[in-house]
Amino acid sequence: MGARREWYYGAPMRCFAFALLALALACGDDDAPAPVDAGALPDAAAPGEDAATSVDAGPTLPRTIGGDRPAAVRVPIDYDPAEPAALIVLLHGFGASGVVQDAYLGLSGAARTRNTIVVLPDGTENPSGQRYWNATDACCDFEGTEVDDVAYVRSLVSEVQEHYAVDPDRIYLFGHSNGGFMSYHLACEGPDPFAAIATLAGATWNDPANCTPERPLSVLQIHGTADETIAYEGGIINAAVYPSAAESVAFFAEEAGCDAEPVEGERFDFTSDVDGAETVESVYEGCGEVDVRLWTLEAGGHIPVLADGAIERVVDWLLAQSR
């Protein structure tokens, strides 16, 4: 599995979740994800039961929110309502679930020591039992249900704020694949209350007319050049076009008034399945208080094996952004 730290589910659970997520996000010849149920984890990984994020939450601090569409809440170590915490909503990929996505990324493990609450919602199940987000025309409401996931995600943020002390200027989205598309959708239709989004293998609307953010916000796009599911250079899903990784980021850079062309930042190791410092950072300058950048994973795939510190790097970037 490469150089990945041992975190609270342990190596066996990590391998299980990684393999299950890989199956769930694999695409067939018809551009539709394979019918695999990625929602089942052993009881030890049920929402709210992991030892690493366990706190004495008390009767007024729920570990599950969302009512009919429940979402798990991961609380940081030494949570103190006198010190408002940051909040990250993790949006899973097509066919996965919030818990499986977190098992793959290890997001709540990285957030737990950074005074950051993590929410793990699930998308709606389609007739095949695959969870999805109604994000853009390309992905992934293939049955045309038009479920209002924008309202749902925002309602989760409001519910967390009712029960926990949350810094209103440090609320973020992190989405993978379909969850990345959904993160862009939320950014385009607000983007309040979010300060920044980070996406792994997502894309925004192809038609700029569908993206009318009320204010600039910080955007981090992470994408592998060898991604065969959501192509780095853009592509088509069910006759709907999605833009490239660079185009997705460039739109938000233009909205923020950044310089027209990015400059190359540092190179670093983000994946352990590609040798060396495979990641090239492209940074837009002149954006004022907004940070817009692209991390290109050279030879990276749709579900990269993460190097040590990779998710911590994403979390630290998010936490550096403020509304």
Helices and strands as residue ranges (DSSP letters): H 10-24, G 43-45, G 51-53, E 64-65, E 71-74, E 85-91, H 98-105, H 107-111, E 116-120, E 124-125, E 131-132, H 149-163, E 166-176, H 178-188, E 196-200, G 208-210, E 218-224, E 235-237, E 240-242, H 245-255, E 263-268, E 279-283, E 292-297, H 310-319
